[in-house]
Amino acid sequence: MLSKRPLDFITSGHESAFICLQEVLYSQLQEIQSWLGSEWAHVGSGRDDGKRGGEFSPVFYQVGRWRCERNETLWLSKTPEKPSRGWDAALKRVVTVGEFVDKLTDARVVVMSTHFDHQGVVAREESARLIIKIAEDWSKGANGKPPTTLLLAGDFNSTPEDNAYKTMVAPDSGMVDVSTKLPKEKRYGNEITYTSFDEPKEKPTRIDFLFVKDPSPASVKAFGVLSNKFDDGVFLSDHRPVVADVEIPVLRPART
């Protein structure tokens, strides 16, 4: 069962937050949208049919602050424009991409949300390469207006030792793991992001990451991995929320 508590905590006091989720069914998507209210909207399509079927990897944004200029759902496969399963993946996988314009400053940011396959080793590595290519394309911007930065969040089903992660942070990838932009003593909370629901055969590990375009004028101010279980012993999820405060500079004066 989904819980509203982590959404309240993460968004409270933040007037320009984005929320990237994974493994969201359409009924859950509607429930989350209802919780967040009319101040929020989302982009993304179901991975099974590009409509409502299967899991979503949505991006939620605050409509009072951001305007969605364009968005797209792409499949992690050799045919990303149509519903398809890639390489040795067990399931169809997607990345949701949106370009958002700050209504106060005209600053632009691209936000991506994805979920790599849990079985396909080749699929995860190829998905990383595809994601990097998509990020490069979207970083050019629309109508000659490149974004200030690009943010990517997701469940990569890959540890830092896996080739998929290494591909994401390779020197020529144009991406950097947000957590590495701060010294370890300044990061908050846990290191492990996947805990399972305490199943004995499941190994807790770090597979959920935030990436930012590199180089980028954006600066990371805070990073943390929050708890997914409290004193009542009930898991909110088998993954812990990964959060960051990223400051995006204003490259032009605000409107008056």
URMOZI-V135363 format. One record per residue. N is the residue number from 1. OMEGA is omega in degrees with one decimal (NA if undefined). NEAR is the number of other ideal C-beta (glycine too) atoms within 8 Angstrom. Layout:
n & omega & near
N & OMEGA & NEAR
N & OMEGA & NEAR
//
This chain:
n & omega & near
1 & 176.7 & 2
2 & 177.1 & 7
3 & -179.7 & 6
4 & -172.9 & 7
5 & -177.9 & 7
6 & 177.7 & 12
7 & 177.3 & 11
8 & -176.2 & 8
9 & -175.7 & 8
10 & -174.0 & 12
11 & -175.9 & 10
12 & 177.4 & 6
13 & 178.9 & 4
14 & -175.9 & 7
15 & -178.1 & 7
16 & -176.2 & 7
17 & 167.6 & 8
18 & 175.5 & 9
19 & 176.6 & 10
20 & -177.3 & 14
21 & 175.6 & 11
22 & 178.0 & 11
23 & -177.1 & 7
24 & 174.4 & 11
25 & -174.7 & 9
26 & 179.7 & 9
27 & 177.4 & 6
28 & 177.6 & 9
29 & 178.1 & 13
30 & -179.6 & 8
31 & 179.1 & 9
32 & 178.3 & 14
33 & 178.0 & 11
34 & 177.9 & 7
35 & -175.5 & 8
36 & 175.9 & 10
37 & -173.7 & 6
38 & 177.7 & 4
39 & -177.3 & 7
40 & 171.0 & 11
41 & -179.1 & 8
42 & 172.6 & 11
43 & 179.7 & 10
44 & -179.2 & 13
45 & 178.4 & 9
46 & -173.0 & 12
47 & -176.4 & 15
48 & -173.7 & 7
49 & -177.6 & 8
50 & 179.6 & 7
51 & -178.1 & 6
52 & -174.0 & 5
53 & 176.6 & 8
54 & -175.4 & 9
55 & 174.9 & 10
56 & 166.2 & 14
57 & -169.4 & 16
58 & 170.1 & 13
59 & 175.8 & 15
60 & -179.3 & 13
61 & -177.6 & 16
62 & -171.4 & 10
63 & 177.8 & 10
64 & -176.8 & 6
65 & -173.2 & 10
66 & 170.4 & 11
67 & 178.3 & 7
68 & -178.2 & 11
69 & 178.2 & 8
70 & 177.2 & 7
71 & -175.3 & 11
72 & 169.2 & 7
73 & -179.1 & 12
74 & -179.0 & 10
75 & 179.4 & 16
76 & -175.2 & 17
77 & 176.9 & 12
78 & 177.8 & 6
79 & -171.5 & 7
80 & -176.9 & 11
81 & -178.8 & 5
82 & -179.8 & 7
83 & -174.1 & 8
84 & 178.4 & 10
85 & -173.1 & 8
86 & 171.1 & 15
87 & -178.6 & 9
88 & -179.1 & 7
89 & 176.6 & 14
90 & -174.0 & 6
91 & 171.2 & 8
92 & -179.7 & 12
93 & -175.9 & 17
94 & 165.6 & 14
95 & 174.9 & 14
96 & -177.9 & 18
97 & 175.9 & 13
98 & 172.9 & 14
99 & -172.8 & 15
100 & 179.6 & 14
101 & 177.2 & 10
102 & -176.8 & 13
103 & -178.4 & 7
104 & -171.0 & 6
105 & -174.5 & 8
106 & 174.7 & 7
107 & -178.2 & 12
108 & 176.9 & 14
109 & 173.7 & 13
110 & 179.5 & 15
111 & -177.9 & 15
112 & 177.2 & 19
113 & -175.0 & 16
114 & 179.3 & 18
115 & -179.5 & 12
116 & -177.8 & 16
117 & -176.4 & 14
118 & -177.1 & 6
119 & -172.0 & 8
120 & 179.2 & 11
121 & 177.6 & 8
122 & -179.1 & 8
123 & 179.9 & 16
124 & -179.7 & 16
125 & 178.7 & 11
126 & 176.9 & 11
127 & 177.6 & 15
128 & 178.4 & 16
129 & 179.7 & 9
130 & 178.6 & 11
131 & 179.1 & 14
132 & 178.0 & 13
133 & 178.3 & 8
134 & 178.9 & 13
135 & 177.7 & 15
136 & -179.1 & 9
137 & -177.9 & 7
138 & 178.7 & 13
139 & 176.5 & 12
140 & 178.1 & 6
141 & 178.1 & 11
142 & 176.6 & 7
143 & 176.7 & 4
144 & -179.4 & 5
145 & -178.6 & 7
146 & 178.0 & 8
147 & 176.1 & 12
148 & 177.8 & 12
149 & 178.6 & 13
150 & 179.8 & 14
151 & -179.9 & 14
152 & 178.6 & 14
153 & 176.3 & 12
154 & 170.2 & 15
155 & -174.4 & 12
156 & -179.1 & 14
157 & -177.1 & 10
158 & 175.1 & 11
159 & 177.3 & 8
160 & 179.0 & 6
161 & -176.0 & 4
162 & -178.1 & 9
163 & -179.6 & 10
164 & 177.9 & 14
165 & -179.6 & 14
166 & 175.9 & 9
167 & -178.4 & 12
168 & -174.8 & 15
169 & 177.7 & 11
170 & -176.5 & 7
171 & -178.3 & 3
172 & -176.4 & 4
173 & -175.3 & 9
174 & -179.2 & 9
175 & 175.9 & 13
176 & 175.8 & 9
177 & -176.0 & 11
178 & -176.5 & 13
179 & -178.2 & 9
180 & 178.7 & 7
181 & 176.9 & 10
182 & 174.2 & 10
183 & -173.5 & 5
184 & -177.4 & 5
185 & 178.9 & 4
186 & 176.0 & 7
187 & -175.2 & 11
188 & 167.9 & 6
189 & -170.1 & 8
190 & 171.7 & 8
191 & 179.2 & 5
192 & 178.5 & 10
193 & 178.3 & 14
194 & -176.9 & 13
195 & -166.2 & 13
196 & 174.4 & 9
197 & -177.1 & 7
198 & 174.1 & 6
199 & -174.0 & 6
200 & -176.7 & 4
201 & -178.7 & 3
202 & -178.4 & 7
203 & 174.9 & 4
204 & -176.3 & 7
205 & 178.9 & 8
206 & -177.6 & 9
207 & -179.0 & 11
208 & -172.1 & 11
209 & 168.3 & 14
210 & 176.9 & 12
211 & 176.2 & 13
212 & 178.2 & 16
213 & -178.3 & 13
214 & 2.5 & 7
215 & -178.3 & 3
216 & 176.1 & 9
217 & 178.5 & 8
218 & 179.3 & 12
219 & -179.3 & 8
220 & -177.6 & 13
221 & -178.8 & 6
222 & 177.7 & 10
223 & 178.4 & 14
224 & 172.2 & 10
225 & -172.4 & 13
226 & 179.4 & 13
227 & 174.4 & 7
228 & 177.9 & 12
229 & -177.0 & 8
230 & -172.1 & 7
231 & 179.9 & 3
232 & 176.4 & 4
233 & -178.1 & 5
234 & 177.0 & 6
235 & 172.5 & 9
236 & -179.1 & 10
237 & 173.3 & 8
238 & 173.5 & 8
239 & 174.8 & 10
240 & 177.5 & 15
241 & 175.8 & 10
242 & -173.0 & 12
243 & 176.3 & 10
244 & 169.0 & 10
245 & -179.5 & 8
246 & -179.4 & 12
247 & 179.7 & 8
248 & -176.3 & 11
249 & 175.2 & 9
250 & -175.6 & 8
251 & 175.6 & 6
252 & -178.7 & 6
253 & 176.2 & 4
254 & 177.1 & 6
255 & 175.9 & 6
256 & NA & 2
//
